[in-house]
Amino acid sequence: MTYKTDTDINEISINTDVLVIGGGLTGVKSACEIASSGYKVILAEKGTELGLKNSEDQDLRDLIKKAASDSNIDVFTGTNIVSSAGTPGDYSIWLLKKDELFEKKVGSIVVATDSSIKVLDGEYGLSLSDKILSQSQIESILASDKEKIKGKNIAILAGFAQEGNPIVTQRVLNSVLAMEKVTGCTVFVYINNIKVASSGLERLFKEGRDKGAIYFKLTDTPEITETDENIKVTFIDPVLRNRLEAEHDLIVIEEQITADPINKKLAELLRIDLDSQDFLQKENVHMFPVRTNREGIFVAGLSRRVCNLANAWVDVDNVVLEIKKLLENGTKKIPADKAVIDAEKCTICLTCYRCCPHGAIFWEGDKAVISPIACQGCGICASECPMNAIQLGGCNDSFISDEIKAKTESTPAKPNIIAFCCENSAYEAGLMAESFKMQIPEGLNIIKVPCAGKIDLDFIMSSFAQGADGVLVMTCHNGNCKSEKGNIFAGWRVAEAQSKLDVIGLEKERLAFVTLASNMGKDFCRIVNEMEERLKKLG
């Protein structure tokens, strides 16, 4: 027996306009491609103009002109997002341009913010000066004032103050090649790991080295001493295994590419998650390439991770595909009962609103409403609701309670084990174990749930009350849960249930929380057999 997956379908009308936040090259490209697909676009940029200032690339200049002249694109420069509300297909966004506050209605949102640059001079114990330059400063000199470094002996430091990435490496390699074209300019590069995992970078590295650049791949940060005449670099050569010294006229310090500071504000306004580095996409495989925890809000380019322009524009293509899939022609077929609130039971305690990781719950008058487009059916809200006012249409409380009763009553084998399994991970691992004829306890009873977020504390305790000897809660790994937080909530409930078992005199070892991936059939088999052995010892 499994829960119902086919439900009644309703067709609704949705807004097909799209808001693009960020007027950099990725934002402009996104706006143009979305507009070309037939959707009206609102392009909002906090700065005074679109794209890169004084770009030398004619194609990029043409792209910016296209966005400014496209009748399907409304451009708002000098504009900030101040508030948002709504759900996919019906977002309300309030924009502030100078002193004018106005509202726009859209069906989807694309965030395409740029990055920020941090000079790492402090990490090297240095301060910028006439002889100590940042990567951006040397790039500016190479673009407009090459005579300034004519005949200079220049060193570049990279990879010691940060792990680095191919984008940082590309900037260094481009600078090396440009400096080698300057008369009398000699280039030394002191670097840790040379990250060349991007198209053409290894070629650039070899080209620069063949033209005379001298590379020292070091494991320890070199010592830098500044004098009135020059800068001395002292280091341990890993080949010669000797301490060496070199004198240079200039030192170039690497820079770190970081998230745009505005990301924190946007994350709060749009209720989307930040990663550990303040980029607007959590490290969850189900979010890749361009999704966020909220349906209808997408991220592209530097808003979600450090990348070059080519990779950012691949994101743009993926964003366009997602928008077409979401908005279609302005009508959407949706399940009628994915998650339903009983208004008579709801006390408007806001628990569901706070717990929903997808921003799917809002208010109409004096009652909570769940957006069927935004809802992803994880069941977190249903399990956390103190009044049991929320039910999943295909997997309600009565269904699971009946499953628990049936499993415990119909299984004579001992020990009787109830395993609540997420359908996306542990359940699939169990099927794999069964398909490969792995040895599984006779007393194992699997109850499939759409997400571990639907595993109530009541279900765990009820399993013991109905006669189960042990209970397993088997969920996705962190970063692999489709709802992002279903496994986290399940873990909290297991911890609470274990404390209750202590109080009523049952060993907490009878209850276990484990994480699995769908291809871990062998681990599934090991875990359930270990539980069986543990229960036999407990009696």
QUIPE-V676438 format. One record per run of one state. SS is the DSSP state (h for helix, s for strand, l for the rest). FROM is the first residue (numbers start at 1). TO is the last residue. Records with the same first field share a line. If there is no record, write none. Layout:
SS->FROM-TO / FROM-TO
This chain:
l->1-8 / 14-17 / 22-24 / 37-40 / 46-57 / 70-72 / 78-78 / 88-89 / 98-99 / 107-107 / 112-114 / 120-121 / 125-131 / 145-145 / 150-152 / 159-165 / 181-185 / 192-200 / 211-213 / 218-222 / 227-230 / 238-241 / 249-249 / 254-254 / 260-261 / 271-290 / 292-296 / 300-300 / 304-308 / 328-330 / 336-338 / 342-350 / 356-360 / 365-366 / 371-379 / 385-389 / 393-396 / 410-416 / 423-425 / 436-443 / 450-451 / 455-456 / 466-469 / 476-485 / 505-507 / 516-520 / 539-539
s->9-13 / 18-21 / 41-45 / 73-77 / 79-87 / 90-97 / 100-106 / 108-111 / 115-119 / 132-134 / 153-158 / 186-191 / 214-217 / 223-226 / 231-237 / 242-248 / 250-253 / 255-259 / 291-291 / 297-299 / 331-335 / 339-341 / 361-364 / 367-370 / 390-392 / 417-422 / 444-449 / 470-475 / 511-515
h->25-36 / 58-69 / 122-124 / 135-144 / 146-149 / 166-180 / 201-210 / 262-270 / 301-303 / 309-327 / 351-355 / 380-384 / 397-409 / 426-435 / 452-454 / 457-465 / 486-504 / 508-510 / 521-538
